[in-house]
Amino acid sequence: MELIHTVDWMKQLARQAREEGGIVGLVPAGDGLHAGHLGMVRAAQRECSAVVVSVLGDSEQGHSGRSLDADRAALESLPAGYLFAPSAGEFYPPDFQTSVVVSEIAERLEGRSRPGHLRAAATAALKLCSIVQPAFVYIGRKQAQQACIFRRMARDLNLDAGIVVCPIVREPDGLAAGSRNARLSDEERRAAPVLHRALTAAQERVARGERMAEPLAEEMRRVLVAEPLATVDYVEIVDADTFDPAPRLRGSCLAVLAAFIGSTRLTDNMLIEERSGRVICTI
């Protein structure tokens, strides 16, 4: 596993891998690795001959606030190929002015709660695709709205990369793996699985025959508000391909929710699919 800090060197190595007939996969991991990212790396390794894992720094000085050594150590047992870790100044030149806007999808849910975040994620993803030119990009279903935006961006801009959505990796108590989990106090960590319990409650309602979205959303809200440390941000049922509100379960839908546990904001979701006359929920 080779650590790469510059855009030019990453472009050269990725080009070399492609010219040698390799299938290049990209795992955009944001600012640091966790168990969910490692699951994406394993998926990429099964399908690609070279895997690029990207972690983006947050300052000119590089990756302050976390250790690249920890990321490298996590990847050593998973010979990922390349760990691309440019500083913010390397990845975004000082006069950087271009961004990607996926208008309708990015205005909802996470777009309302975190203004600018989805635009930044789409812009970074497009830049990484331009640098690495992967055959496949791997993203976790936990970031379902980002995955939806990446698919739309790939379609609208005629990108060659396929978007592969990987399953959510969970702790034994159901909490979805994520970098923010480390910010939780011991008491907050004990409360955090309430998001998983809310999804499970909706799953049970679906199993009993409920097909309307609002009763399912109300059930999830009921579970969340019963936890004293939880403050609900949003709870909705949406179409999995467009993120439009889904009044009824048809085709592929997502139950999506976000809540603060103390001061830490967590998200989770459940995929709900019609299959041969049955409705299957995947948490």
C-alpha positions, 0 to 999 in steps of 0.5 A: 500500500503506497501513500500518495500526497500529490494529485499529479503522482496519483494521476500517473499511478492510476493511469499506469494501472489502467494501461496495464489492464487493471480495473481501478476502484475508488473508495472516497473515505472523506477525512479518516477511515472507520469500519464502514470504509473498510467494508467498502475497501473489501468490496472493491478488492473483490472486483478491482485489481487496484484500489485507491482509498482517498482521505482528504486533509482539512488544512494546508498543513495536511491531515490535522486532528487525526493520524494518517498512521492509523489509516495506513495501519488499517489498510496494511492488512487489506493491501488496498493499493494506494492511500491518496491523502492530499492536503486541502491546499493540494486538492483545492488550489487557492483560486478554486471556484468550480463546484457541482450542483445537483439541484433538486436532490441536494436541497432536501434532508441533508441539504437542508440540515447541512447547507453546502455539504452535498455540493462539496461532496459531489465536487470532491467526488467529481475531482477524484473521478477526474484524477483517478478515472476509476471503473467503479466508485464505492460508497456506503448506503449509510450515505444514501443521499450522497449515493443518490447524488453520485449516481445522478451526477455520473448519469448527467455528466456521462462519467464512465465510473459505476457507482457501487453502494455497499451495505451499512456496517453496524456495531453489535448493538445496531449503531451504524459505523461512522467517524462521528461515533467517536465523539459520543460520551459513554452515556451518549454511546449507550443512547445512540442505538435508538436510531437503529431501534427506530428503523427496526420498529418501522420494519416490524410495522411493514412486516405487519402489513403497513404500506403508507409512509406517514404511519411508518415515519410516526413510529420512528419518531415515537421511538426517537423522542422516547430517548431523552438524549435524542433530538430529532432532525428529520424522519422521512420515507423517500424514493430511493432513486430520486429522494422525492417524498414517497407517500406509499411504499412502492418500488425502492424506498428509503426510510431515512432519519437524522438525530442529535445524540447530545451534540453529535448528529447521527444518520441512518436509513433502511432500504425498503424494496418490493420484490415479487409481491413482497416488501423486503426491509434491509437495515 
